[in-house]
Amino acid sequence: MNADINPMYTRTCHPLRVNGDEIHALALWLKENGSRQIRRQPDLRSVMTERYPVGLFSEDEVHALCDLLKN
């Protein structure tokens, strides 16, 4: 009677199934590399110097803009 089972409805292992050790290793890697980048505040001066040409803003203007971006 089981010979009439449609293979479409039988369960197979998911190809992306991982074990607990692999998940733990991934969690440790994310803890070291992933979330730290989100929490770290960017250095606003380096962002300004990378984004805008040298000499576009005076030192006082850069300082004022950094203060505005922090608040």
Secondary structure as GFF3:
##gff-version 3
##sequence-region A 1 71
A	DSSP	three_ten_helix	2	4	.	.	.	ID=ss1
A	DSSP	three_ten_helix	7	9	.	.	.	ID=ss2
A	DSSP	alpha_helix	20	29	.	.	.	ID=ss3
A	DSSP	pi_helix	30	34	.	.	.	ID=ss4
A	DSSP	alpha_helix	35	39	.	.	.	ID=ss5
A	DSSP	alpha_helix	44	51	.	.	.	ID=ss6
A	DSSP	alpha_helix	59	70	.	.	.	ID=ss7
###
